């Protein structure tokens, strides 16, 4: 039962981070929440298989902290990659008349 709570909280953390990190137009509205929820569910399951108990704080820290860190890294990487790819594509489609910024 705690896994459901943790997954919903991981989804919520990633959703909040989506609106706090600039450049959210570079990726879909559900990408970060889905990745946060998936990370939380998979890490929680793996850690319980290893023997960690739900009443220990470390399982919560790894599952929820990992969801937050993963959402931040993914948002920053996708924003930069999307900006670079869009600039390259504009340069190519304009026949070299548009400068890469």
BELSULKA-V695481 format. One record per residue. N is the residue number from 0. RES is the residue in three letters. SS is DSSP state (h for helix, s for strand, l for the rest). Layout:
n=N res=RES ss=SS
n=N res=RES ss=SS
//
This chain:
n=0 res=UNK ss=l
n=1 res=UNK ss=h
n=2 res=UNK ss=h
n=3 res=UNK ss=h
n=4 res=UNK ss=h
n=5 res=UNK ss=h
n=6 res=UNK ss=h
n=7 res=UNK ss=h
n=8 res=UNK ss=h
n=9 res=UNK ss=h
n=10 res=UNK ss=h
n=11 res=UNK ss=h
n=12 res=UNK ss=h
n=13 res=UNK ss=h
n=14 res=UNK ss=h
n=15 res=UNK ss=h
n=16 res=UNK ss=h
n=17 res=UNK ss=h
n=18 res=UNK ss=h
n=19 res=UNK ss=h
n=20 res=UNK ss=l
n=21 res=UNK ss=l
n=22 res=UNK ss=l
n=23 res=UNK ss=h
n=24 res=UNK ss=h
n=25 res=UNK ss=h
n=26 res=UNK ss=l
n=27 res=UNK ss=l
n=28 res=UNK ss=l
n=29 res=UNK ss=l
n=30 res=UNK ss=h
n=31 res=UNK ss=h
n=32 res=UNK ss=h
n=33 res=UNK ss=h
n=34 res=UNK ss=h
n=35 res=UNK ss=h
n=36 res=UNK ss=h
n=37 res=UNK ss=h
n=38 res=UNK ss=h
n=39 res=UNK ss=h
n=40 res=UNK ss=h
n=41 res=UNK ss=h
n=42 res=UNK ss=h
n=43 res=UNK ss=h
n=44 res=UNK ss=h
n=45 res=UNK ss=h
n=46 res=UNK ss=h
n=47 res=UNK ss=h
n=48 res=UNK ss=h
n=49 res=UNK ss=h
n=50 res=UNK ss=l
n=51 res=UNK ss=l
n=52 res=UNK ss=l
n=53 res=UNK ss=l
n=54 res=UNK ss=l
n=55 res=UNK ss=l
n=56 res=UNK ss=h
n=57 res=UNK ss=h
n=58 res=UNK ss=h
n=59 res=UNK ss=h
n=60 res=UNK ss=h
n=61 res=UNK ss=h
n=62 res=UNK ss=h
n=63 res=UNK ss=h
n=64 res=UNK ss=h
n=65 res=UNK ss=h
n=66 res=UNK ss=h
n=67 res=UNK ss=h
n=68 res=UNK ss=h
n=69 res=UNK ss=h
n=70 res=UNK ss=h
n=71 res=UNK ss=h
n=72 res=UNK ss=h
n=73 res=UNK ss=h
n=74 res=UNK ss=h
n=75 res=UNK ss=h
n=76 res=UNK ss=h
n=77 res=UNK ss=h
n=78 res=UNK ss=h
n=79 res=UNK ss=h
n=80 res=UNK ss=h
n=81 res=UNK ss=h
n=82 res=UNK ss=h
n=83 res=UNK ss=h
n=84 res=UNK ss=h
n=85 res=UNK ss=h
n=86 res=UNK ss=h
n=87 res=UNK ss=h
n=88 res=UNK ss=h
n=89 res=UNK ss=h
n=90 res=UNK ss=h
n=91 res=UNK ss=h
n=92 res=UNK ss=h
n=93 res=UNK ss=l
n=94 res=UNK ss=l
n=95 res=UNK ss=l
n=96 res=UNK ss=l
n=97 res=UNK ss=l
n=98 res=UNK ss=l
n=99 res=UNK ss=l
n=100 res=UNK ss=l
//
